Amino acid sequence: MKFAHEFKEALQREGFPPHWVESAIPYGQLKKCIKKVEGELRSLGLDSQTLGLLIPPSPEQHQGADDAPPVAFKYRFAGESSQRDIS
């Protein structure tokens, strides 16, 4: 888990507040969670290629800086007025 150690050191070195560093999700735990989600999606027949076909590009994705990542999903929590993007 070399990356996990480097990640924790980078958080400390980059000047994040100590309580952020202490509450950061451990890399190993995050990786396990991501693998579970990926496995569940694949079991439903939703691999990355299929998901890419299900999400049509929006006109908003073509505006802005060329180096900006495209927005993959937009969502809104109940009771919120603003929309959030996930790249």
C-alpha positions as CSV (number, residue, x, y, z in Angstrom):
1,M,0.0,0.0,0.0
2,K,2.7,2.4,-1.0
3,F,0.1,4.8,-2.4
4,A,-1.9,4.9,0.8
5,H,1.2,6.0,2.7
6,E,2.1,8.6,0.1
7,F,-1.5,9.9,0.1
8,K,-1.5,10.4,3.8
9,E,1.9,12.2,3.7
10,A,0.7,14.4,0.8
11,L,-2.3,15.5,2.8
12,Q,0.0,16.5,5.7
13,R,2.6,18.1,3.4
14,E,0.1,20.1,1.3
15,G,-1.1,22.1,4.3
16,F,-4.6,20.8,4.7
17,P,-6.1,21.5,8.1
18,P,-5.2,18.7,10.6
19,H,-8.8,17.7,11.1
20,W,-9.1,17.1,7.4
21,V,-6.0,14.9,7.4
22,E,-7.4,12.9,10.4
23,S,-10.8,12.4,8.9
24,A,-9.7,11.6,5.3
25,I,-11.0,8.2,4.2
26,P,-8.3,5.6,4.3
27,Y,-7.2,4.8,0.8
28,G,-7.6,1.0,1.3
29,Q,-11.2,1.4,2.5
30,L,-12.0,3.8,-0.4
31,K,-10.5,1.3,-2.9
32,K,-12.6,-1.6,-1.5
33,C,-15.8,0.5,-1.7
34,I,-15.1,1.5,-5.3
35,K,-14.4,-2.1,-6.2
36,K,-17.8,-3.1,-4.6
37,V,-19.7,-0.5,-6.6
38,E,-17.9,-1.5,-9.8
39,G,-18.7,-5.2,-9.2
40,E,-22.3,-4.4,-8.5
41,L,-22.6,-2.3,-11.7
42,R,-21.0,-5.0,-13.7
43,S,-23.3,-7.7,-12.3
44,L,-26.2,-5.5,-13.6
45,G,-24.6,-5.4,-17.0
46,L,-23.4,-1.9,-16.6
47,D,-19.7,-1.9,-17.5
48,S,-17.9,1.3,-18.3
49,Q,-18.6,1.0,-22.1
50,T,-22.3,0.5,-21.5
51,L,-22.5,3.4,-19.1
52,G,-20.8,5.6,-21.6
53,L,-23.5,4.7,-24.2
54,L,-26.3,5.5,-21.7
55,I,-25.1,9.0,-21.0
56,P,-25.5,11.2,-24.1
57,P,-23.2,14.2,-24.2
58,S,-24.9,17.5,-23.4
59,P,-24.3,20.9,-25.0
60,E,-22.9,22.1,-21.7
61,Q,-20.0,19.6,-22.0
62,H,-18.8,21.3,-25.1
63,Q,-18.6,24.8,-23.6
64,G,-15.8,26.1,-21.5
65,A,-12.1,25.3,-21.4
66,D,-10.8,22.6,-23.7
67,D,-8.9,21.0,-20.8
68,A,-11.9,20.9,-18.4
69,P,-13.1,17.3,-17.9
70,P,-16.6,16.6,-19.2
71,V,-19.4,16.4,-16.7
72,A,-20.6,12.8,-16.4
73,F,-23.7,13.2,-14.3
74,K,-25.8,16.0,-12.9
75,Y,-27.8,15.5,-9.7
76,R,-29.8,17.5,-7.2
77,F,-30.7,16.5,-3.6
78,A,-34.3,16.9,-2.5
79,G,-34.8,20.4,-1.1
80,E,-31.7,21.9,-2.9
81,S,-32.0,24.6,-5.4
82,S,-28.6,24.2,-7.1
83,Q,-27.5,21.4,-9.3
84,R,-24.2,19.5,-8.8
85,D,-21.9,18.0,-11.4
86,I,-19.8,14.8,-11.2
87,S,-16.9,14.6,-13.6
